[in-house]
Amino acid sequence: MNSAQVDFQQIRIKHILFKSKVRSVLYGGAHDSVFFSDAGPISHWFLQVGKVKYANEPELSSLQRTHSELLLSANQLFSLYRSGSIEQAHAGMKDIEKLSDRFQELLSQMEKRLSLRADMA
């Protein structure tokens, strides 16, 4: 497994954990405010890995934007849940799923393109 594959595997795992934690909070689990902030592990990956190794890749800014949308959406759902609009918060998971699909798609595109570039080198 090359370095890029490890990097992409790390961000995928962090993203899956993000989705799981959103669902957990919306079903009564503890809310980790740091995890769901700009200081969370995915944002940290963008700062420490993404911007360092992949700053010139066109998908990176779209990935970051999509993650920001995920954070915003998750925090809105948490507010709904805390205010007692539990069914509405649960229904909002559809939006998280759509954004998650977009995030995964962008990540796969970037990984595939970099893999092809590496094969040609």
VMD Tcl script that draws the C-alpha trace (Angstrom):
set ca {
  {0.00 0.00 0.00}
  {1.52 3.32 -1.02}
  {1.45 6.57 0.94}
  {-1.53 8.03 -0.93}
  {-3.57 4.87 -0.37}
  {-2.85 5.08 3.37}
  {-3.83 8.77 3.39}
  {-7.13 8.05 1.64}
  {-7.86 5.08 3.86}
  {-7.33 7.30 6.92}
  {-9.73 9.99 5.73}
  {-12.32 7.36 4.75}
  {-12.20 5.81 8.22}
  {-12.49 9.24 9.84}
  {-15.44 10.04 7.61}
  {-17.23 6.78 8.45}
  {-16.64 7.49 12.14}
  {-18.09 10.99 11.62}
  {-21.31 9.55 10.17}
  {-21.55 6.97 12.94}
  {-21.12 9.62 15.61}
  {-23.80 11.83 14.02}
  {-26.24 8.92 14.10}
  {-25.22 8.06 17.66}
  {-25.89 11.59 18.92}
  {-29.28 11.66 17.20}
  {-30.22 8.46 19.01}
  {-29.19 9.64 22.47}
  {-25.41 9.21 22.49}
  {-22.98 11.73 23.92}
  {-22.13 14.78 21.81}
  {-18.41 15.42 21.36}
  {-18.23 19.13 20.56}
  {-14.54 19.01 19.57}
  {-15.12 16.12 17.17}
  {-17.88 18.12 15.44}
  {-15.85 21.29 15.07}
  {-13.08 22.67 12.91}
  {-10.68 21.04 15.40}
  {-12.05 17.55 14.71}
  {-10.10 14.69 13.14}
  {-11.23 15.27 9.56}
  {-10.38 18.96 9.66}
  {-7.07 17.97 11.24}
  {-6.44 15.57 8.32}
  {-7.06 18.37 5.83}
  {-4.54 20.60 7.61}
  {-1.87 17.99 8.30}
  {-2.16 15.76 5.22}
  {-4.54 17.16 2.63}
  {-3.11 20.65 2.31}
  {0.46 19.39 2.67}
  {0.40 16.54 0.14}
  {-2.60 17.26 -2.08}
  {-2.97 21.05 -2.11}
  {-2.79 21.20 -5.92}
  {-5.41 18.51 -6.49}
  {-8.69 19.97 -7.81}
  {-10.89 17.73 -5.66}
  {-9.34 18.82 -2.37}
  {-11.23 22.11 -2.09}
  {-14.49 20.34 -3.00}
  {-13.80 17.71 -0.35}
  {-13.19 20.40 2.26}
  {-16.32 22.28 1.24}
  {-18.38 19.09 1.44}
  {-16.97 18.31 4.88}
  {-17.85 21.84 6.02}
  {-21.40 21.26 4.78}
  {-21.47 17.96 6.70}
  {-20.36 19.74 9.88}
  {-22.96 22.45 9.45}
  {-25.73 19.96 8.70}
  {-24.78 17.72 11.65}
  {-24.75 20.65 14.05}
  {-28.16 21.78 12.77}
  {-29.51 18.28 13.36}
  {-28.06 18.28 16.87}
  {-29.86 21.56 17.57}
  {-33.12 20.08 16.33}
  {-32.61 17.03 18.52}
  {-31.81 19.13 21.62}
  {-34.90 21.29 21.03}
  {-37.12 18.20 21.01}
  {-37.61 17.90 17.23}
  {-36.29 14.36 17.32}
  {-38.21 13.00 14.31}
  {-37.11 15.96 12.20}
  {-33.50 15.42 13.31}
  {-33.71 11.73 12.40}
  {-35.19 12.61 9.00}
  {-32.26 14.96 8.42}
  {-29.91 11.99 8.30}
  {-30.93 11.73 4.63}
  {-29.05 14.98 4.03}
  {-26.02 13.63 5.87}
  {-26.14 10.51 3.69}
  {-26.31 12.57 0.47}
  {-23.38 14.75 1.54}
  {-21.50 11.65 2.63}
  {-22.03 10.05 -0.78}
  {-20.68 13.19 -2.44}
  {-17.67 13.21 -0.09}
  {-16.92 9.54 -0.84}
  {-17.35 10.11 -4.57}
  {-14.92 13.04 -4.61}
  {-12.42 11.08 -2.57}
  {-12.67 8.11 -4.94}
  {-12.21 10.37 -7.98}
  {-9.11 11.91 -6.49}
  {-7.69 8.56 -5.44}
  {-8.33 7.02 -8.87}
  {-6.80 9.94 -10.73}
  {-3.69 9.93 -8.54}
  {-3.41 6.17 -8.92}
  {-3.53 6.49 -12.71}
  {-0.93 9.24 -12.59}
  {1.34 7.03 -10.45}
  {0.90 4.09 -12.86}
  {1.99 6.28 -15.78}
  {5.09 7.52 -13.98}
}
mol new
graphics top color blue
foreach p $ca { graphics top sphere $p radius 0.5 }
foreach p [lrange $ca 0 end-1] q [lrange $ca 1 end] { graphics top cylinder $p $q radius 0.2 }
display resetview
